[in-house]
Amino acid sequence: MTDQVESAHPFYAYCQNALQEIEQQGRYRRFTSLSRRSASYPVYDKGNLEQQEKPVVVWSSNDYLGMGVEPEVMNAAINAVKEYGAGAGGTRNIAGTHPLHVALEAELADLHGKEAGLLFVSGYVSNQASLQTILASMSGGWITFSDQQNHASMIAGIKGAKQSECIIFKHNDLKDLEEKLAAAPASAPKLIAFESVYSMDGDIADIGAICALARKYNALTYLDEVHAVGLYGEQGGGVSQRDNVADQVDIIEGTLAKGFGVHGGYVTAKKEIIEYLRLAASGFIFTTALPPSIVAPALASVRLARQQNWRREKLFERVHTFQKKLKEAGIPYLQTESHIVPVMIGDAERCKEISKRLLEEFSLYATPINYPTVPKGTERLRLTPNPFHTDAMMDDMVQALKSLL
Ligand SMILES: *Cc1c(COP(=O)(O)O)cnc(C)c1O
């Protein structure tokens, strides 16, 4: 690259300035290179492929149940590669639909008690593509009532439907939601978009109450269960299953990449909605299908997770034990009813510094969560214990935090 090429278009200079600004604001994200060891999750190797450093205990993985290192799940991937090759070779419409896709969609629909399911290449795409497609339908005029803390992927879908209107309601605030529903024109098609477990504060929506409001004001309900699938409900069908309200939700969206430990996203709903999305959603139609080497382990994982209640029991036992240890040590954390344990720091620089020192001095990894992901003054380390964090690992983390806070 010569200077001449870099200066040819003003965008080069724009990028240089923007990067400097992000750095000055302390928002420059740098990757930490970590490789998971399947045989000893949650222990990872730190460093690059050429130079391995000390092993690190990771406290920030979203593979909440360890499904991604389950031998049966890994073997399903290995066997699928051997049998079917590495990639999918096409979109679902162009030589990309495998019997495994169909089986996984049926499994997910069954998990949520819905008629049908549709796979997407990620949870992000499932939200973005489904919401954008729904909100561009019926010649526009939709009004979306969107929880203030909804994930970026839902916001992308809502904003992407340019003819539709978006009204943001206060986080998990039923009174505010009802006021806003009541104030909207009765004739407009309405949709309420929300999550079950919110991943930063670990708080949980009252799904039944939101669905009751939806019925009262004739709104469609769209629920993101990304941080709950696999973990809540007697078969891991999410909070809607735990609360026995899945049948009241029109569209349930989830990921195969967090609690199920593999990769991919999906929606489940009544047949006509799923068929419409299959035929109309650009983000479904025009992208190569998930490869069988991903779908096979995902299917194995969902089936196993549905049966293996011990994983959910063990996860919550570990979470409660860890919370108890933090409490005894006087470390400030958000007491939530979910599996997410935010340790509050309250300052962006300090949060980054503590995370860095945990890694360098104690070989412990916990991601710092700063503005704009959370409000200023509520910066935190987001810890996610899993069934394989031992008491000794917990004690190490508690001791390290005690010495750093
Ligand atoms: C991670 C996440 C997604 C996206 O899921 P991926 O499968 O990682 O693309 C969607 N919604 C929420 C709330 C998330 O946290």
The ligand as an SDF file (V2000), in Angstrom:
LIG
                    3D

 15 15  0  0  0  0  0  0  0  0999 V2000
  -26.1380  -13.3290   20.6480 C   0  0  0  0  0  0  0  0  0  0  0  0
  -27.5190  -12.7950   20.4690 C   0  0  0  0  0  0  0  0  0  0  0  0
  -28.1960  -12.9170   19.2540 C   0  0  0  0  0  0  0  0  0  0  0  0
  -27.5120  -13.4160   18.0170 C   0  0  0  0  0  0  0  0  0  0  0  0
  -27.3260  -14.7920   18.0300 O   0  0  0  0  0  0  0  0  0  0  0  0
  -26.1010  -15.4170   17.2060 P   0  0  0  0  0  0  0  0  0  0  0  0
  -26.4920  -16.8250   16.9770 O   0  0  0  0  0  0  0  0  0  0  0  0
  -24.8780  -15.2230   18.0480 O   0  0  0  0  0  0  0  0  0  0  0  0
  -26.0020  -14.6280   15.9240 O   0  0  0  0  0  0  0  0  0  0  0  0
  -29.5300  -12.5520   19.1950 C   0  0  0  0  0  0  0  0  0  0  0  0
  -30.1740  -12.0510   20.2690 N   0  0  0  0  0  0  0  0  0  0  0  0
  -29.5390  -11.8860   21.4510 C   0  0  0  0  0  0  0  0  0  0  0  0
  -30.2940  -11.3340   22.6000 C   0  0  0  0  0  0  0  0  0  0  0  0
  -28.1910  -12.2270   21.5890 C   0  0  0  0  0  0  0  0  0  0  0  0
  -27.5560  -12.0180   22.7360 O   0  0  0  0  0  0  0  0  0  0  0  0
  1  2  1  0
  2  3  1  0
  2 14  2  0
  3  4  1  0
  3 10  2  0
  4  5  1  0
  5  6  1  0
  6  7  2  0
  6  8  1  0
  6  9  1  0
 10 11  1  0
 11 12  2  0
 12 13  1  0
 12 14  1  0
 14 15  1  0
M  END
$$$$
